[in-house]
Amino acid sequence: MAPSAVRMTLKTMIFASKMLEEFGFSSISPRYNEERTDIIQTMDLLSEEKLVKFCQGIQKGSPIESYVTPVPDDMPGYSHKEIMAGGTFTPGATIELSCDGPICEPYTAYMQGGLTYEYGKLGIMIAIENMLD
């Protein structure tokens, strides 16, 4: 199952990178057409509101606990408030679609996972729509 899960995750992150670039976000790493060395996608969303809304959108598009609305809060071990979204079957699983980020400039979101491309794509589309509303 591992090769399939990694393939789906990489496909999901490539989709996210391309879509965010299409919507004008330029500080994305890696870009959709660059070589990848892991399953993490970073994107500078440039405002607290966009970071929060993007993470909330990922949660809305999750297969588990989509009704939950994550909010920034203090977390042990972090110097800034953090927002964390992850409607995952296994709490804390990095191979399942999740997104988090510190509430500080440049408001970078760290996204990873997506066991299936279909639910990953749906989550990203909901997150972008939520952020741009």
C-alpha positions in Angstrom: 0.0 0.0 0.0 2.9 2.4 0.7 3.9 3.1 -2.9 0.3 3.8 -3.9 -0.2 6.1 -0.9 3.0 8.1 -1.7 2.0 8.3 -5.3 -1.5 9.7 -4.4 0.1 12.2 -1.9 2.6 13.5 -4.5 -0.1 13.8 -7.1 -2.2 15.8 -4.6 0.6 18.1 -3.7 1.4 18.7 -7.4 -2.3 19.6 -7.9 -2.2 22.0 -4.9 1.0 23.7 -6.2 -0.4 24.2 -9.7 -3.8 25.5 -8.5 -2.3 28.0 -6.1 0.1 29.2 -8.8 -2.9 29.6 -11.1 -4.6 31.8 -8.5 -1.5 34.1 -8.3 0.4 32.7 -5.3 4.1 32.8 -6.3 5.9 31.7 -3.2 5.2 28.0 -3.4 7.7 25.2 -2.8 8.2 23.0 -4.5 6.5 24.3 -7.7 4.3 21.8 -9.5 7.0 21.1 -12.1 10.0 20.8 -9.8 11.5 17.6 -8.4 10.2 16.6 -5.0 12.1 15.0 -2.2 9.2 14.6 0.3 5.5 14.9 0.6 5.3 18.4 2.1 4.0 21.4 0.1 4.7 24.9 1.4 2.9 28.0 0.4 3.2 31.6 1.6 -0.4 32.8 1.8 0.6 36.4 2.7 -2.1 37.1 5.3 -3.4 35.6 8.5 -6.9 35.5 7.1 -5.9 33.5 4.0 -3.8 31.1 6.1 -6.7 30.5 8.5 -9.3 30.2 5.8 -7.1 27.8 3.7 -6.6 25.5 6.8 -10.3 25.7 7.6 -11.1 24.7 4.0 -8.8 21.7 4.2 -10.7 20.6 7.4 -14.1 21.2 5.6 -12.9 18.9 2.8 -11.6 16.2 5.1 -13.3 12.7 5.3 -13.3 12.8 9.1 -14.5 15.6 11.3 -15.3 18.0 8.4 -17.7 19.8 10.8 -14.8 21.0 13.0 -13.5 24.6 12.5 -9.8 24.9 13.4 -8.8 28.2 15.0 -5.3 29.6 15.8 -4.2 28.9 19.3 -1.1 28.6 21.5 0.6 25.3 21.3 3.4 23.9 23.4 6.8 24.0 21.6 5.7 26.8 19.2 6.7 30.4 19.5 3.6 31.7 17.7 0.0 30.7 17.6 -0.6 27.8 15.2 -3.5 26.6 13.2 -3.8 22.9 12.4 -6.3 21.2 10.2 -6.4 17.4 9.8 -9.6 15.4 9.4 -7.6 12.2 9.5 -8.5 8.6 10.2 -5.4 8.3 12.3 -4.7 11.4 14.5 -1.4 13.0 13.6 -0.9 10.9 10.5 1.3 12.8 8.0 0.3 10.6 5.0 -3.3 11.8 5.4 -4.3 15.3 4.1 -3.4 17.9 6.7 -2.3 21.5 6.8 -0.9 23.8 9.5 1.0 27.0 9.9 2.3 29.6 12.3 0.4 32.8 12.6 3.3 35.0 11.6 4.6 36.5 8.4 4.8 35.3 5.6 1.9 33.1 6.8 3.3 29.9 5.4 1.0 26.9 5.2 2.6 23.4 5.4 0.4 20.8 3.7 1.0 17.1 3.3 -0.7 13.9 2.6 -3.8 12.7 0.8 -4.3 8.9 0.9 -6.4 9.2 -2.3 -6.0 11.9 -5.0 -9.8 12.3 -5.1 -10.3 13.4 -1.5 -7.0 15.4 -1.6 -8.2 17.3 -4.7 -11.6 17.9 -3.2 -10.0 19.2 0.0 -7.7 21.6 -1.9 -10.5 22.9 -4.1 -12.6 23.6 -1.0 -9.6 25.2 0.8 -8.9 27.6 -2.2 -12.6 28.4 -2.5 -12.8 29.1 1.2 -9.7 31.3 1.1 -10.8 33.4 -1.9 -14.4 34.0 -0.7 
